[in-house]
Amino acid sequence: MRLVDWLNEHLMTALGPPPTGPYEDVAAEVRGDCPVCRHPMGEHFIDHSASNTVLTCPVPRGGQFDRIEDRPLNEVGMPKRTS
């Protein structure tokens, strides 16, 4: 038996399993303002379903973020290069 297995067996019987945090409560208590649109973070939708997290701001398109160019944007919000 490896040392790690022995420690796990004896510590689990003595201490029990580790406590799991209130993850739902932490996610519900999102506070602060969005660094992009300055709206409260509670108004935003954060999609964690993909490998990259996507933040959807509640600012209507064509509102606060009027663009001079009409080119597509990359993942950072800058116009894509056409080369």
Secondary structure as UniProt FT lines:
FT   HELIX           3..15
FT   HELIX           23..28
FT   TURN            35..37
FT   HELIX           41..43
FT   STRAND          45..47
FT   STRAND          54..56
FT   TURN            61..62
FT   TURN            64..65
FT   TURN            75..76
//
